[in-house]
Amino acid sequence: MDTNSEYIGTSLELLLGRASNRMNVTMKRLAAVATIFLPLMFLASFWGMNFKSMPEFAWEYGYILALGTMVIAAIVMVVVARKNDWF
């Protein structure tokens, strides 16, 4: 009876350990996605402010510059995430 109790306890610990490992992998992926979108949100919020003296607003290609910067930032973050094995 004691042996069966130990087997059940060990099995339960194994099950909880596997569930914890899966949750850690999920959290790691969510953190990687949040890290990729963080610079994009910063740039969008910065350029979304109502300043009159920002040179991008008067420039014809300011919108393209903003989108290009965001795309480059996202690509750099994806490369860093893949290099560090976050995915």
C-alpha positions as CSV (number, residue, x, y, z in Angstrom):
1,M,0.0,0.0,0.0
2,D,2.9,2.4,0.8
3,T,4.6,1.5,-2.5
4,N,1.4,2.3,-4.4
5,S,1.0,5.5,-2.6
6,E,4.6,6.5,-3.5
7,Y,3.9,5.6,-7.2
8,I,0.8,7.7,-7.2
9,G,2.7,10.6,-5.6
10,T,5.6,10.3,-8.0
11,S,3.1,10.2,-11.0
12,L,1.3,13.3,-9.8
13,E,4.7,15.1,-9.4
14,L,5.6,14.1,-12.9
15,L,2.3,15.3,-14.3
16,L,2.6,18.6,-12.5
17,G,6.2,19.0,-13.7
18,R,5.2,18.5,-17.3
19,A,2.3,20.9,-17.1
20,S,4.7,23.5,-15.5
21,N,7.2,23.0,-18.4
22,R,4.5,23.5,-21.0
23,M,3.3,26.6,-19.2
24,N,6.9,28.0,-19.1
25,V,7.3,27.4,-22.9
26,T,4.0,29.2,-23.5
27,M,5.1,32.1,-21.3
28,K,8.4,32.3,-23.1
29,R,6.6,32.6,-26.4
30,L,4.2,35.3,-25.1
31,A,7.1,37.3,-23.8
32,A,8.9,37.1,-27.1
33,V,5.8,38.3,-28.9
34,A,5.5,41.2,-26.4
35,T,9.1,42.0,-26.9
36,I,8.7,42.2,-30.7
37,F,5.7,44.6,-30.4
38,L,7.2,46.8,-27.7
39,P,9.3,49.0,-30.0
40,L,6.4,49.2,-32.5
41,M,4.0,50.5,-29.8
42,F,6.6,53.0,-28.6
43,L,7.2,54.4,-32.1
44,A,3.5,54.6,-32.9
45,S,2.8,56.4,-29.6
46,F,5.7,58.8,-30.1
47,W,4.6,59.7,-33.7
48,G,1.0,59.8,-32.6
49,M,1.6,62.8,-30.4
50,N,0.3,66.2,-31.6
51,F,3.5,68.1,-32.0
52,K,3.6,70.9,-34.6
53,S,7.4,71.0,-34.9
54,M,8.1,67.4,-35.9
55,P,9.8,67.4,-39.3
56,E,8.2,64.1,-40.4
57,F,4.8,65.8,-40.6
58,A,5.9,68.4,-43.1
59,W,8.0,65.9,-45.1
60,E,6.3,64.2,-48.0
61,Y,7.8,60.8,-47.1
62,G,7.3,61.0,-43.3
63,Y,4.6,58.3,-43.2
64,I,6.7,55.9,-45.3
65,L,9.7,56.6,-43.0
66,A,7.6,55.8,-39.9
67,L,6.2,52.6,-41.4
68,G,9.7,51.6,-42.6
69,T,11.2,52.2,-39.2
70,M,8.5,50.1,-37.6
71,V,9.0,47.2,-40.1
72,I,12.8,47.3,-39.6
73,A,12.4,47.3,-35.8
74,A,10.0,44.3,-36.0
75,I,12.4,42.4,-38.2
76,V,15.4,43.2,-35.9
77,M,13.4,41.9,-32.9
78,V,12.3,38.7,-34.7
79,V,16.0,38.1,-35.7
80,V,17.1,38.6,-32.1
81,A,14.3,36.3,-30.8
82,R,15.2,33.6,-33.2
83,K,18.9,33.9,-32.4
84,N,18.2,33.6,-28.7
85,D,15.8,30.6,-29.4
86,W,12.7,32.4,-27.9
87,F,10.4,30.7,-30.5
